[in-house]
C-alpha cells in the first residue's frame, strides 16, 4: 500500500471531522436539513443530517446528554425514523444547537 492510500480517509469521516471542528458549519448543515423536513420526500435526508452531526459529537455522548438510549437514537435518526419533538429538541441541545422559527415567505 502506498503512502497516499494510508493517508486517505472516507468522505464520511472527513465530514465528521469538519462538523466537530466548526460549530457554525454544523449549525448551518442542520439548519438546511431541517428546512428539508417540510417536504415528506426529503425528510429522511434531514434526519440523516442530524444523525451525522450527532455522530460527529459522539452518538453515545449525545444519547446520554439527551437522555435517550443509544439504540433508540440510531432508530430515531434513521431514514425511516419518526422522532418526537422532545427527541429532536434533546438531540439538538446535546450538540449545542437549538431550533428556531422564521417566517415562511410563501405565506407573506
N, C-alpha and C positions, 0 to 999 in steps of 0.2 A: 504494500500500500504506500503510495507516495504521500508527501507532506500535505499536499492540497486536500486530499481525502480525509486525513486525520483532523485537519483544522476546520472542516466544514461542519455546519450544524443544520438541523432541519429548519424549514421556514417557520414551523410552529414554535420551536424553541427560540428562534430569533424574535418572534412576535412576543413571547412571554417575557423575554429579557427587556424588550423595548417598553412594554406596558408596565413592568415592575420599576423600571428606571425613570419613567416620565409620567407622573400622576396626571398632568394636563392632557397628555396623549390618551391615557386610559379613560379619562372623563369624556373626551370627545368621541372616542371609539364607542363607548357605551351610549352616549347621547344619540349618535347617529343610529345605533342599533335599536334603541328604544323607539325612535321615530318610525322605524320599520315595523314595529309591533302593531301599528294601526292597520296594517294590511295582513289578513289571515294567511296569505300566500308567502309572506316573508317573516312571519312571527318566529319560525324555527331558527332563522338566522340571527334574530335578536337574542334569543335565549342562548345560542352558541357563543355569541359575542360576550355576553355577561359571564358565561362559563369560562371563556378564555381569560378574562380579567381575573376571575376567581382563581383559576389555575396559576396565573402569574403571581398572585399573592399567597398561594398555597391552599389547596382545597381543604385540607384538614384544619388549618388555622381559620379559614373563612367559615367553615362549618361550625367550629367551636364558638367563634365570636358571634355567629348568627343564631346560635342555639338550635342547630339543625344537625341531624345525623349526617355524616359524610355521604353515605349511600343515597339518602333522600335528596341531598343537594345535587348529586350527579343526575338523579332521575328528574328532578325539577327543572334543571337547566339543560336537559337533553332536547333534541329536535321535537320529540313528542311530549315534552314536559308541559305542565299546566300549573306553574307555581301560583300560590296565593299572593295577594298584595303584601301580606305580612312577610312571606318568604322573600319576595323581591326587595322590600324595604330593609330587611335584616341583612341580606347579602350586600346590598348597596352600602349600607353603613359599615359593614365589615371590611369593605375595600376602600373606605374613605370617600364614598360618593353619596349623593342624595338625588332624589327625583324632584324635578321642578316642572312647573306648567308654563306654557307660553300660549298666547292667542293663536288660534287657527286662522290663518289668513283667508281660507276658503269661506269662513263664516263672518268675515268682516263686512 
